Amino acid sequence: MKIYVFILCLIGTLSHRVLAQKNTNFPDYSTTLQLEAKTDTTANASFGDFDGDGHLDILLVKGRHWPIIDRVLLGDGLGGIRKSYNLGEISDRSYTGGLADFNGDGFLDIAVSNDSPDRKLIYFNDGKGNFTIGSEFGLPK
């Protein structure tokens, strides 16, 4: 009796595997996109339209335990990066970059949460993807 149960379980498992292998709509990961020329520690990546062109852009929050400047990468709408630049001039120990319209002007702003001793900063967007420090939040610790 035990052998029959084992055979039924084996047949049931095989049929699921065979059905799964018939689905050939797997993503193609053969193409890669190098985001930066220099390898740094990136703690977080956030996606949104920073410059109002309808294409996804990328915020790379960098550093973690090491002070590094965060980066903005503007997408070209075809899966590439058309322009990249530093978010600001401050090297900090960033962990997260949240996106929201913090000042109510209709453009995505950035909140960067940093590790102590660095300040936690809000960057305001001018609608064209240019950011300036608008305020601080929380305590460094």
Buried (B, 14 or more C-beta within 10 A) or exposed (E): EEEEEEEEEEEEEEEEEEEEEEEEEEEEEEEEEEBEEEEEEBBBEBEBBBBBBEBBBBBBBBBBEEBBBBBBBBBEEEEEBBEBEBBBEBBBBBBEBBBEEBEEEEBBBBBBBBBEEBBBBBBBBEEEBEBEBBBEEEEEE
